[in-house]
Amino acid sequence: MSSQIDCDRSVCNFCKSCENLSRCARCKVTFYCSKEHQKKDWKKHKHTCREIVGLGNSVEAKYGNTVHNRASAPLPVEGSSESEILCAVDETLTDNHCDEKNSVDNNLKYKSSMAIKYFPEISLTSSGALFEHHIEDDVLEEMCKNIVQDLNYYGLCVLDNFLGFEIGQKVLAEVLKIKGMGALRDGQLVSSKGKAKEDLKTIRSDQICWVHGKEEYSKHIGYLINKVDKLITRANKMENNGKLGKYNINNRTKAMVACYPGSGTHYVKHVDNPNRDGRCITAIYYPNLNWDVRRCGGLLRIFPEGWREDKVADIEPLFDRLIFFWSDRRNPHEVQPAFETRYAITLWYFDAAEREEALRRFEEARRGQLEKSPTPST
């Protein structure tokens, strides 16, 4: 046990005494009046102790240098654009088409480490595909277990070397082609009324494009989407899948291709889904070759709810890295200034019940606007 501390309301977890208390040296939360009582209570306490440590110290063991002491003061929390999400076509988690000669499992390594617009709803069900993933079932199962476990305990999950170098390069080539086509537009915010364009850029300065994954120029992005879909749908249906089991995930957005064109472009601390629009999981893939965060910046910093107050998760946008995290207020995050061109591909997965309720609210608001509109004179 650690050194003694003063106590007025804390008690021994075994005998409820408030005398001679010391903290458990492992979790630093639970108190005991003696080593003897700590040993007697260990069988009961160890599960709680490990969970608490899982939200603090063991995060560092799990993710290594991605976890750091909080270094910056909290920034204003801005929401991602509802209009962008509402206008983005929802997609079924289906097999998209991509012509790939090489078997993916040869390269696969993973490490867990209001303008309202309707859109077609597509179920996340399997359909016939020209191409099936060559991933061994036990590998896919293990990856899903890591996603479930890490979302459950940490609120985020990191998988490295997700597609393999060859396919990752092809995804990057398609992103560069999208940029070259001039398809990227400035990202928007939930509330931008009264704000000048340059003022908006002080909050969010990325450029984006929504991609289906079935366009002629995005076949490998479609392959990436298909593979992420497989992970999410399988993990969502697994037994004993913890917090993920609370959701019924049967659709998602299109893929949002984002570019931070250097020169300090960034996105301040924000929450993806602050208003219950249906998004429950954010998935981000990074195709940035030879990224050095010390030189290039562009760090993704996450402030997960439930972690110790002095801890944040710093995720470098490394080539062929895929991350998942909860989309709601549990995971405020920021993209720190990027000094080289930084790319990301983001998918948001919807919970069916919350999404249905969000659409109902938006439809009611739309009807209310129509009713308030003046009737044209004849």
C-alpha positions as CSV (number, residue, x, y, z in Angstrom):
1,M,0.0,0.0,0.0
2,S,1.0,3.6,-0.5
3,S,1.7,6.1,2.2
4,Q,-0.9,7.2,4.7
5,I,-3.3,10.0,3.9
6,D,-5.7,12.1,5.9
7,C,-9.3,10.9,5.7
8,D,-12.6,12.2,6.8
9,R,-15.2,10.5,4.6
10,S,-13.2,7.6,3.1
11,V,-13.3,4.2,4.8
12,C,-11.6,0.8,4.7
13,N,-13.1,-1.2,1.9
14,F,-13.0,-4.3,4.2
15,C,-14.1,-3.2,7.7
16,K,-15.4,0.3,7.0
17,S,-13.0,1.8,9.6
18,C,-11.8,5.4,9.0
19,E,-8.6,5.0,11.0
20,N,-5.0,4.7,9.6
21,L,-6.2,4.5,6.0
22,S,-3.9,4.0,3.0
23,R,-4.7,3.8,-0.7
24,C,-4.4,0.7,-2.8
25,A,-1.1,1.3,-4.5
26,R,-2.4,-0.2,-7.7
27,C,-5.7,1.6,-8.4
28,K,-5.1,4.5,-6.0
29,V,-8.8,4.8,-5.3
30,T,-9.7,2.2,-2.7
31,F,-8.7,2.5,0.9
32,Y,-7.6,0.0,3.6
33,C,-6.7,0.3,7.2
34,S,-4.1,-2.5,7.0
35,K,-2.3,-4.8,4.6
36,E,-4.1,-7.7,6.3
37,H,-7.5,-6.3,5.4
38,Q,-6.3,-5.5,1.9
39,K,-5.2,-9.1,1.4
40,K,-8.5,-10.4,2.8
41,D,-10.5,-8.2,0.4
42,W,-8.4,-8.8,-2.7
43,K,-10.6,-11.6,-4.1
44,K,-13.5,-9.1,-4.1
45,H,-11.6,-6.0,-5.0
46,K,-9.3,-7.3,-7.8
47,H,-12.0,-7.0,-10.4
48,T,-12.8,-3.4,-9.6
49,C,-9.1,-2.6,-9.2
50,R,-8.3,-3.9,-12.7
51,E,-11.2,-2.0,-14.2
52,I,-10.0,1.3,-12.6
53,V,-6.5,0.6,-13.7
54,G,-7.9,-0.1,-17.1
55,L,-9.1,3.5,-17.3
56,G,-5.8,4.8,-16.2
57,N,-2.4,3.1,-15.9
58,S,-3.2,0.1,-18.1
59,V,-4.2,2.4,-20.9
60,E,-0.5,3.2,-21.2
61,A,0.4,-0.4,-21.2
62,K,-2.3,-1.1,-23.9
63,Y,-1.5,1.9,-26.1
64,G,2.0,2.8,-25.2
65,N,2.9,6.3,-26.2
66,T,-0.6,7.2,-27.4
67,V,-1.5,8.0,-23.8
68,H,-0.2,11.2,-22.3
69,N,-0.7,13.6,-19.4
70,R,-3.2,16.3,-20.2
71,A,-1.1,19.2,-21.5
72,S,-3.7,21.7,-22.6
73,A,-6.7,23.4,-21.1
74,P,-10.1,22.3,-22.3
75,L,-11.2,24.2,-25.4
76,P,-14.8,25.1,-26.4
77,V,-16.7,22.0,-27.6
78,E,-18.2,22.4,-31.1
79,G,-20.3,19.8,-32.7
80,S,-19.8,18.2,-36.2
81,S,-22.3,19.5,-38.7
82,E,-25.8,18.0,-38.4
83,S,-26.6,19.2,-41.9
84,E,-23.6,17.3,-43.3
85,I,-24.6,14.1,-41.5
86,L,-28.3,14.5,-42.5
87,C,-27.5,15.2,-46.1
88,A,-25.0,12.3,-46.3
89,V,-26.5,9.2,-47.8
90,D,-26.9,6.4,-45.2
91,E,-25.3,3.2,-46.4
92,T,-26.0,-0.4,-45.7
93,L,-23.1,-2.4,-44.4
94,T,-22.8,-4.3,-47.6
95,D,-19.9,-5.7,-49.6
96,N,-18.5,-3.0,-51.9
97,H,-16.7,-4.0,-55.0
98,C,-12.9,-3.9,-55.5
99,D,-10.7,-5.8,-57.9
100,E,-7.7,-7.0,-55.9
101,K,-5.4,-9.8,-57.0
102,N,-3.5,-10.5,-53.8
103,S,-4.9,-12.1,-50.8
104,V,-5.2,-9.6,-48.0
105,D,-4.4,-11.9,-45.2
106,N,-0.8,-12.2,-46.4
107,N,-0.3,-8.5,-45.5
108,L,-2.7,-8.3,-42.6
109,K,-1.3,-7.5,-39.2
110,Y,-3.3,-5.9,-36.5
111,K,-2.6,-4.2,-33.2
112,S,-5.2,-3.5,-30.6
113,S,-3.5,-1.2,-29.1
114,M,-31.7,23.6,-40.6
115,A,-32.0,22.8,-44.2
116,I,-33.2,19.3,-43.6
117,K,-32.8,16.8,-46.3
118,Y,-33.9,13.2,-46.4
119,F,-31.8,10.4,-47.8
120,P,-32.2,6.7,-48.6
121,E,-31.8,4.3,-45.7
122,I,-30.0,1.2,-46.6
123,S,-29.8,-1.8,-44.2
124,L,-26.5,-3.3,-43.2
125,T,-27.1,-6.6,-44.8
126,S,-24.8,-8.7,-47.0
127,S,-25.3,-8.6,-50.7
128,G,-23.6,-10.4,-53.6
129,A,-20.1,-9.0,-54.2
130,L,-17.5,-9.4,-56.9
131,F,-14.9,-9.8,-54.3
132,E,-14.8,-11.4,-50.9
133,H,-12.3,-10.6,-48.1
134,H,-9.6,-13.1,-47.6
135,I,-9.4,-12.8,-43.8
136,E,-9.2,-15.9,-41.7
137,D,-12.2,-16.2,-39.5
138,D,-10.2,-16.6,-36.3
139,V,-8.2,-13.4,-37.1
140,L,-11.5,-11.5,-37.8
141,E,-12.9,-12.8,-34.6
142,E,-9.9,-11.7,-32.6
143,M,-10.0,-8.2,-34.1
144,C,-13.7,-7.9,-33.2
145,K,-12.9,-9.0,-29.6
146,N,-10.3,-6.3,-29.4
147,I,-12.8,-3.7,-30.6
148,V,-15.4,-4.8,-28.1
149,Q,-12.9,-4.9,-25.2
150,D,-11.2,-1.6,-26.0
151,L,-14.5,0.3,-26.6
152,N,-15.8,-1.2,-23.4
153,Y,-12.9,-0.2,-21.2
154,Y,-11.2,2.7,-22.9
155,G,-13.8,4.1,-25.2
156,L,-11.5,3.8,-28.2
157,C,-9.6,1.1,-30.2
158,V,-6.6,1.3,-32.5
159,L,-5.8,-1.3,-35.2
160,D,-2.5,-0.8,-37.1
161,N,-1.5,-2.3,-40.5
162,F,-5.2,-2.7,-41.3
163,L,-5.1,-3.2,-45.1
164,G,-1.5,-3.9,-45.7
165,F,1.0,-1.6,-47.5
166,E,0.0,-2.4,-51.1
167,I,-3.7,-1.8,-50.6
168,G,-3.2,1.1,-48.3
169,Q,-1.2,2.8,-51.1
170,K,-4.1,2.3,-53.5
171,V,-6.5,3.9,-51.1
172,L,-4.1,6.9,-50.8
173,A,-3.9,7.1,-54.6
174,E,-7.7,7.4,-54.8
175,V,-7.8,10.1,-52.0
176,L,-5.2,12.1,-54.0
177,K,-7.3,11.6,-57.2
178,I,-10.4,13.0,-55.3
179,K,-8.4,16.0,-54.3
180,G,-7.1,16.4,-57.8
181,M,-10.6,16.4,-59.1
182,G,-11.4,19.5,-57.1
183,A,-14.1,17.6,-55.2
184,L,-13.1,18.8,-51.7
185,R,-15.1,21.5,-50.0
186,D,-14.7,23.4,-46.7
187,G,-16.1,21.4,-43.7
188,Q,-19.2,22.9,-41.9
189,L,-20.3,23.2,-38.3
190,V,-23.6,22.6,-36.5
191,S,-24.2,26.3,-36.0
192,S,-22.5,28.7,-38.3
193,K,-25.1,31.5,-38.6
194,G,-23.6,35.0,-38.3
195,K,-20.1,33.7,-38.6
196,A,-17.8,34.8,-41.4
197,K,-16.0,32.1,-43.4
198,E,-12.7,33.0,-42.0
199,D,-14.1,32.8,-38.4
200,L,-15.3,29.3,-39.2
201,K,-11.8,28.3,-40.2
202,T,-10.5,29.2,-36.8
203,I,-12.7,26.3,-35.5
204,R,-12.5,23.9,-38.4
205,S,-10.2,24.2,-41.4
206,D,-10.4,20.9,-43.1
207,Q,-11.8,20.2,-46.6
208,I,-14.1,17.2,-47.2
209,C,-15.9,15.1,-49.8
210,W,-18.5,12.4,-49.2
211,V,-17.7,9.2,-51.1
212,H,-20.0,6.2,-51.7
213,G,-17.2,3.7,-52.3
214,K,-18.7,2.4,-55.5
215,E,-17.6,5.2,-57.8
216,E,-15.1,4.3,-60.5
217,Y,-12.5,6.4,-58.8
218,S,-13.0,4.9,-55.3
219,K,-13.0,1.2,-55.6
220,H,-10.3,0.7,-53.0
221,I,-11.9,3.1,-50.7
222,G,-15.0,0.9,-51.2
223,Y,-12.9,-2.1,-50.2
224,L,-11.8,-0.3,-47.0
225,I,-15.5,0.5,-46.2
226,N,-16.5,-3.1,-46.8
227,K,-13.8,-4.4,-44.5
228,V,-14.7,-1.9,-41.7
229,D,-18.4,-2.8,-42.1
230,K,-17.6,-6.4,-41.6
231,L,-15.8,-5.7,-38.3
232,I,-18.6,-3.5,-37.0
233,T,-21.5,-5.8,-37.9
234,R,-19.7,-8.8,-36.5
235,A,-18.7,-7.1,-33.3
236,N,-22.2,-5.7,-32.8
237,K,-23.7,-9.2,-33.0
238,M,-21.1,-11.0,-30.8
239,E,-22.2,-12.4,-27.5
240,N,-21.0,-10.6,-24.3
241,N,-20.1,-7.5,-26.3
242,G,-20.5,-5.1,-23.4
243,K,-21.4,-1.5,-24.2
244,L,-21.5,-2.2,-28.0
245,G,-24.4,-4.6,-27.3
246,K,-26.6,-1.7,-26.3
247,Y,-26.8,-0.6,-30.0
248,N,-28.5,-1.9,-33.0
249,I,-26.2,-0.9,-35.9
250,N,-27.7,-1.4,-39.3
251,N,-26.6,1.7,-41.3
252,R,-24.0,4.3,-41.6
253,T,-23.0,7.5,-43.5
254,K,-21.0,7.6,-46.7
255,A,-17.3,7.8,-46.2
256,M,-16.1,11.3,-45.5
257,V,-12.7,11.9,-47.1
258,A,-11.0,14.8,-45.3
259,C,-7.9,16.8,-46.1
260,Y,-6.0,19.2,-43.8
261,P,-3.8,21.0,-46.3
262,G,-1.0,21.9,-43.9
263,S,-0.2,25.5,-42.8
264,G,-1.6,24.9,-39.3
265,T,-5.1,23.6,-40.4
266,H,-6.9,22.0,-37.5
267,Y,-10.2,21.2,-35.8
268,V,-10.7,22.5,-32.3
269,K,-12.1,20.3,-29.5
270,H,-15.5,19.0,-30.4
271,V,-18.0,16.2,-30.1
272,D,-19.1,14.3,-33.2
273,N,-22.7,13.7,-32.0
274,P,-23.6,16.2,-29.3
275,N,-27.3,16.2,-30.2
276,R,-28.3,12.5,-30.5
277,D,-28.4,12.4,-34.3
278,G,-27.9,8.6,-34.2
279,R,-24.2,8.2,-34.6
280,C,-22.7,5.8,-32.0
281,I,-19.3,4.8,-33.4
282,T,-16.7,6.9,-35.3
283,A,-14.3,5.0,-37.5
284,I,-11.3,6.8,-39.0
285,Y,-8.7,5.4,-41.4
286,Y,-5.4,7.2,-42.0
287,P,-3.5,6.8,-45.3
288,N,-0.6,9.2,-44.5
289,L,2.7,7.8,-45.6
290,N,5.9,8.5,-43.6
291,W,4.0,10.7,-41.1
292,D,6.2,12.2,-38.3
293,V,4.0,14.0,-35.8
294,R,7.0,16.0,-34.5
295,R,7.5,17.5,-37.9
296,C,4.1,17.3,-39.4
297,G,1.8,17.9,-36.4
298,G,-1.8,16.8,-37.0
299,L,-2.2,14.8,-33.8
300,L,-5.6,13.5,-32.9
301,R,-6.1,14.2,-29.2
302,I,-9.0,12.4,-27.5
303,F,-10.3,13.3,-24.0
304,P,-12.2,10.1,-23.0
305,E,-14.8,10.3,-20.3
306,G,-13.9,8.1,-17.4
307,W,-10.2,8.3,-17.8
308,R,-8.2,9.9,-15.0
309,E,-8.4,13.7,-15.4
310,D,-4.6,14.0,-16.1
311,K,-4.8,11.6,-19.1
312,V,-5.5,12.0,-22.7
313,A,-5.1,9.7,-25.8
314,D,-2.8,11.1,-28.5
315,I,-3.3,9.2,-31.7
316,E,-0.8,9.8,-34.5
317,P,-2.4,9.7,-38.0
318,L,-0.1,7.0,-39.2
319,F,-0.3,5.2,-42.5
320,D,-2.8,2.2,-42.6
321,R,-4.0,2.9,-39.0
322,L,-7.7,2.4,-38.2
323,I,-9.3,3.8,-35.0
324,F,-12.7,3.5,-33.4
325,F,-14.3,5.6,-30.7
326,W,-17.7,6.4,-29.3
327,S,-19.3,9.3,-31.3
328,D,-21.2,11.0,-28.4
329,R,-20.1,13.2,-25.5
330,R,-17.9,10.5,-24.1
331,N,-15.1,11.4,-26.5
332,P,-14.5,15.0,-27.1
333,H,-11.5,15.3,-29.4
334,E,-9.4,17.7,-31.5
335,V,-7.1,17.7,-34.5
336,Q,-4.1,19.7,-33.6
337,P,-2.5,21.9,-36.2
338,A,-1.1,20.0,-39.3
339,F,1.9,21.4,-41.0
340,E,1.9,18.9,-43.9
341,T,-1.1,17.7,-45.9
342,R,-3.0,15.2,-43.7
343,Y,-5.7,12.9,-44.9
344,A,-8.4,10.8,-43.1
345,I,-11.4,8.7,-44.2
346,T,-14.2,8.7,-41.6
347,L,-17.3,6.5,-41.3
348,W,-20.1,7.1,-38.7
349,Y,-22.2,4.1,-37.7
350,F,-25.8,4.7,-36.6
351,D,-27.8,3.2,-33.8
352,A,-31.2,2.4,-35.3
353,A,-33.4,3.6,-32.5
354,E,-31.6,6.9,-31.9
355,R,-31.4,7.5,-35.7
356,E,-35.1,6.9,-36.1
357,E,-35.9,9.4,-33.3
358,A,-33.5,11.9,-34.8
359,L,-35.2,11.7,-38.2
360,R,-38.6,12.1,-36.5
361,R,-37.5,15.3,-34.7
362,F,-36.0,16.7,-37.9
363,E,-39.2,15.9,-39.9
364,E,-41.3,17.6,-37.2
365,A,-39.0,20.7,-37.4
366,R,-39.3,20.7,-41.2
367,R,-43.1,20.6,-41.0
368,G,-43.1,23.3,-38.5
369,Q,-41.0,25.5,-40.8
370,L,-43.4,24.9,-43.7
371,E,-46.4,25.8,-41.5
372,K,-44.8,29.0,-40.5
373,S,-43.9,30.0,-44.1
374,P,-46.2,32.7,-45.5
375,T,-48.8,31.5,-48.0
376,P,-48.0,33.0,-51.5
377,S,-50.6,35.6,-52.5
378,T,-52.6,34.9,-55.6
